[in-house]
Amino acid sequence: MDANPAPMPDADRDDESGRYRTTYADADFLEALDVEGGMAGTQDVTDRVGCSYELAYKRLVALEDAGHVSSRKVGNARLWLLEGQ
């Protein structure tokens, strides 16, 4: 086992607490949707933001819970829509 594992690709450590913190703001995900015309799949958002698919999905779900985006299932994918678009 590697004594110094590679850092998580979508987070960095807080110097004081040692905990990981995200390096992506909610605005990054909202902007990615805006650039895509107000709607996009999770993979499209992942590609625009430059984060992992899992992180993008979790953050988009949180943004949906907060009322900033909505989503619907299209086939085997989820389509995310900016609210107010």
C-alpha positions as CSV (number, residue, x, y, z in Angstrom):
1,M,0.0,0.0,0.0
2,D,1.3,3.4,-0.9
3,A,2.2,5.5,2.2
4,N,1.4,8.7,0.2
5,P,-1.8,8.2,-1.7
6,A,-2.5,10.5,-4.6
7,P,-4.8,13.4,-3.6
8,M,-8.4,13.4,-4.7
9,P,-8.6,15.0,-8.1
10,D,-11.5,17.3,-7.3
11,A,-10.5,18.4,-3.8
12,D,-7.5,19.7,-1.8
13,R,-6.7,19.7,1.9
14,D,-7.3,22.5,4.3
15,D,-3.9,23.2,5.9
16,E,-5.4,23.6,9.4
17,S,-8.0,20.8,9.6
18,G,-6.4,18.4,7.2
19,R,-9.8,17.8,5.7
20,Y,-10.5,17.8,2.0
21,R,-12.3,20.8,0.6
22,T,-13.8,21.1,-2.8
23,T,-12.2,23.3,-5.4
24,Y,-15.4,23.8,-7.4
25,A,-18.0,26.4,-6.6
26,D,-21.7,26.0,-7.2
27,A,-21.3,28.7,-9.8
28,D,-18.9,26.5,-11.8
29,F,-21.8,23.9,-12.3
30,L,-24.4,26.6,-13.0
31,E,-22.1,28.3,-15.5
32,A,-21.5,24.9,-17.2
33,L,-25.2,24.5,-17.7
34,D,-25.6,28.1,-18.9
35,V,-22.8,27.6,-21.5
36,E,-24.6,24.5,-22.7
37,G,-27.8,26.6,-23.3
38,G,-29.4,26.0,-20.0
39,M,-29.6,22.2,-20.2
40,A,-27.0,19.4,-20.3
41,G,-26.4,15.9,-19.2
42,T,-24.2,15.0,-16.3
43,Q,-21.3,14.1,-18.6
44,D,-21.5,17.4,-20.4
45,V,-21.2,19.2,-17.0
46,T,-18.4,17.0,-16.0
47,D,-16.4,17.8,-19.1
48,R,-17.0,21.6,-18.8
49,V,-16.2,21.8,-15.1
50,G,-13.3,19.3,-15.2
51,C,-14.3,17.3,-12.2
52,S,-15.2,13.6,-11.7
53,Y,-18.6,12.4,-12.9
54,E,-19.5,11.4,-9.3
55,L,-18.7,14.9,-8.0
56,A,-20.7,16.6,-10.8
57,Y,-23.7,14.3,-10.1
58,K,-23.7,14.9,-6.4
59,R,-23.3,18.7,-6.8
60,L,-26.1,18.9,-9.4
61,V,-28.4,16.9,-7.0
62,A,-27.5,19.4,-4.2
63,L,-28.3,22.3,-6.6
64,E,-31.6,20.7,-7.5
65,D,-32.4,20.3,-3.8
66,A,-31.7,24.0,-3.4
67,G,-34.0,24.9,-6.3
68,H,-31.3,26.2,-8.6
69,V,-31.7,23.4,-11.2
70,S,-34.2,20.8,-12.1
71,S,-33.7,17.4,-13.8
72,R,-35.5,14.7,-15.7
73,K,-34.6,11.3,-16.8
74,V,-34.0,10.9,-20.5
75,G,-33.4,7.3,-21.5
76,N,-30.5,6.1,-19.3
77,A,-29.2,9.7,-18.5
78,R,-30.2,12.6,-16.5
79,L,-30.8,16.0,-18.1
80,W,-30.2,19.0,-15.9
81,L,-31.9,22.3,-16.5
82,L,-31.2,25.7,-15.1
83,E,-34.2,27.1,-13.3
84,G,-35.7,30.2,-14.9
85,Q,-34.6,29.2,-18.4
